[in-house]
Amino acid sequence: MWKRSELREAPAPLEGPVVGTITGGTIIWFVLFLGQLPFYGWYADNDHAWWVWTCLAGGGLGLIGIWYVRKRDAAIKRAAADAS
């Protein structure tokens, strides 16, 4: 267990190119889906078809993530413009 003297405050969150990161991850998920699609028969025969559908789900959720972070980024910029 941690001693009280070892506890520290959490560091400030890092801000970076969030929209680009989510977009890149979404593209990777779709590329993985398309790369596995020609081998779907093998995956299905070996009970690994869920790998293909996991990549598709990752790409779909990534599209929702892109929409979300774009809205968030616009709201942050709007709030900064209103504050100044």
Summary of the structure (lengths in Angstrom):
residues: 84
radius of gyration: 20.0
end to end distance: 45.9
largest distance: 61.0
contacts: 172
relative contact order: 0.13
helix: 79%
strand: 0%
